[in-house]
Amino acid sequence: MRKLSSELEAELRKRSNTIRKHIIEMSFSAQAGHQGGALSLAEIMAVLYFHVLNIDPTHPGWAERDRLVLSKGHGCLALYSALAQRGFFPESEMSSFDQIGSILQGHPDMLKTPGVDISSGCLGQGLSVGIGMALGGRLDRADYRVYVILGDGELQSGQIWEAAMTASAYHLDKLIAILDRNRLQMDGFTEEMVPIEPIRERWISFGWRIMEIDGHKIEAIVKALNWAAKPNDKPTLIIAETVKGKGVSFMELDNKWHGKAPKKEELEKALAEIEEKY
């Protein structure tokens, strides 16, 4: 990884800004998609795709590439923007989001979208897939890392905890999970549905290394991912405190924007706010 200079940090901030614009534009164009949980991922995706991941857009299936599992597949608008900006497919494809025959479906499809390592969207399964990838890399004596992005509502799924135990049992030190802790799920606040706190203590008890960060600060994300890449004998969880709908005032912490598309005037207002703030 390059050293995080002020120039690189500005570049990553610009990328996250563009991700937010693309999220709103794709959602408006299709009148579909999940904006809130995609907007909370903007900085995380920018850092991963433009600073951390060892990938090659000209060879999406390169065996030595790092893997990324977007377990919270409904956040795919952020992923599609990052992949397009990184060069996996033309940015013009984003205008076809969620249309019949499009390479960009409402949830990630590895058979349609270059750069998507696994189809996802059935919540609770992604960490198990990441374990399989990490174990496969160990058997192949490969050096790649596996990054799994989890939603906090997902932690209410029992399969997550079975996977957490398994990852620890096999000492999968090249498995790095990132929790998008935006505190909201489809039906409301996670702690009002099925409480998942204390997250840190629970994951430590399952044998994981933990770091808690502000998921919207570029420097904090870079620092955490650098730390996670250092040699150890445990899997790593980065708890990223985020804001659902981040960057658009009328979407922030308003759960009706979990999957509601903006109208024309809302599109214009959102894009203006993103431009002004970032």
N, C-alpha and C positions, 0 to 999 in steps of 0.2 A: 504494500500500500504506500501511496505517496504521503509525505508529511502533510498534516493539515495546516497549510498556510492560509493567510487571510484571503488570498486569491481563490484557493480551492474551496474554502468555506463559502465564499460568495457564489462560486459556480454551483455548488450543491444547493444553496438556498434558491438560486434561480431555477434549478431543475425541479425542486419541490414546488415552487411557484407555478411552473408550467404543468406539473402533474395535477395540481388543483384546478387549473383552467380546463385541462382536458377532461377531468372528471365531470365538471359541470356541463361542458359542451357535449360530451357523449351522452350523458343522461338526458339532456334536453333534446338532442337529436332523436334518440330512441323512445323518449318518454317512458323510460324504464331505468332500472339500475339502482344500486344502493350507494347513495352519496355519503351519508354520515360516516360509515365505517371505512370508506375509502379515503375521505379527507383526513381522517386521523392518522393515516399511514404515509402521508406525503413525504415527510422528511426521512422516515425509515427507508422507504423505497429509493429515494434519491441517493442516500448514502450507500445502500447495498449495491445498486446497479451502476453507480458512477464512481465508486471508491473501493468497494470491498470485494465483490464477486469476481472470481476468476472465470470468465466466460468469453466466448467467441461468437458474435452474432453471425459470422459467415459459416460457422459450423455448430448449429444449435445442439447437435447430438454428440459433441466432442466428449469422449469418455472421461477425460481428466477434469472436466469443468466442475465448479462448485454447483451444488443443487439448491434450489429454493422451492419449498412447499408452502403455498398460500393455503393453509388449512382453513382459514376463514375466507372461503372462496367467494363470498358475496362482496369482498373488497377488491374484486378484480379490476375495477376501473383504474385504480392506482397502478396495478401491475401492468395493464395494457399500455398506459401512458409511458411507464418506465421502459418497457420492451420496445415500443415504437421509437422513443428518443434514443435508445441504445443501438437501434439499427436492425432489429430482428425482422421488422416488416415496415412498409411505408406508413408514415403518419396518416396518409389519406385513408387508410383502412379503418381508422377510428370512427369515421362518419357512418360506417356500416354496423356499428355495435348493436348486438342483440337482434339483428335481422336474419331472416331465413337465408342460409347459405353463407353467412359471414364467418370469417375466421375468428371473430371475437364474440363469443357467446355470453350469456348472462352469468355463467360461472366458467372458470378456466377449463379448457378442453385440450389435453395434450395431443390429441389427434388432429386438431385444427390449427392451433396457434403455435408458431415457432417460438421457442424459448420457454414454453410452459413445460415443466418437468413432470407434473402429475395433474390429472384432472381432480378437481376438488369442489367442495361445496356441501357435502354431507358432513355436518359439523361433528367433531370429535375424532375423526379418523387420521388427520394429517400427521400427528406426532408418531403414530404407528408406522406410517409410510416413511417418515424421516428416519426412523430406527432401521427399517429395512434397507434404506439407501446407505446409511452409515455402516451397517454390518456388511453389506455388499462391498463397500469400499475397503473395509478391513480385509476381507477375504481376497480381494484383488490386489492388495498391497498398494492401493491408490492413496493419493495425498489430498483428495478433495474434502471440503467441508459441506455439511448439510445444514441449511438454515430453515427453520420452521416458524411461520408467523401464525400465532394463535389469537383468537378472540377471547375476551374475558368471559363472555357467556358460555363459551365452549368448555370452560373448566368445570361446568356442571355435568359434563358427560363422563360416565364411569370409565370409558375406554381411555381417556386422557391419563387417568391415574394408573391404570394397568401399564400403559406405555411408559409413564414416568418411572415406575419401578423397574421395568425391563431395561430402559436406557441406563439407569444407574447400575443394575446388576452386571451389565456388559461393559461398564466403564467407557461409554461412548463419548470420548473427549472431543471428537470432531462434530458432535451434534450440538447445535446452538439454537435454542428456541427464543423467540421474541414475543412477548405478550403485549398485545395492543390493549392496554388497560384504560379504555375510554369510559368504563363504568355503566354503559348502556347496552341493552340488547333489545330485540324486537318489541318486547312487551313492557319494557321499563328499565329501571335501575337494577343492576345485577344483585345488589345487596337486598333488594326488596323482593326479588324472585326467589333464588336459592343462593344464599350468601356464600362467597368463595374466600373471604378473609378468614384467618391471616394467610395471605398467599406466600409471603416470604418464608415463614416458619414451616408451612406445609411442604413446600418444595425442598427446603433444606432437609426436612425429615425423610424425604424420599431419596436423598443422596445427591442433590444437585447443587452446583455453585450458583449463587444469585448475585445480580447487581440491579439496583433500582435507579432509574434515570428519568429525566424529562424527555419524553419521546418527540418533542418538537424542537429540541436544541441540537443542532448539527454536531457541535463539539462533543456533547455528552454521548451521542449515538456512536460517533467514531471512537471515542475513548472506550466505551463498553465493548464494542466489537473487536478492538485491538486486544483488550484484556481477555476476551473470550477465546481468542486465537492462540493464547500462550499455552505451552504444554501443561497438561494436568491429567488427572485420571477420572474426571467426572464430566457429565454433560452440563451445559450451562443454560440458565434461563435469565434473560434480560427482561425485567419488568419495566415497560415503557409507559409512563403516565401520560396519557393523551386526552384530547378533547374531541368528542364525536362532532363532526361537522366543522372542524377547525378551519378558520380562515374566512368563513361566511357567517356574519353575525346572526342572521335570522335562522341559520341552521344549527349553530353551536348549542349542544345539550338539549336540542328539541327533537324528541324521538319520532316525531311524525316524518322527519326527513331520513329515517332509516331506509326507506325504499320509495319515497315520493319524488317524482321528477319535477323540475322547475318549469314554470311557464315563461313566456318570452320576457316579461318585465322582471321576473325573478332571476332569469339568466343574466340579463344586463346588469342588474344590481350586484349579483354575486361576482361577476367578472370584474366589475369596477372596484369592489371591495378588495378582492385578491390582489389586483394591481396596485392599489393604494397601500395596502398593508405590507406587501412583500417586495 
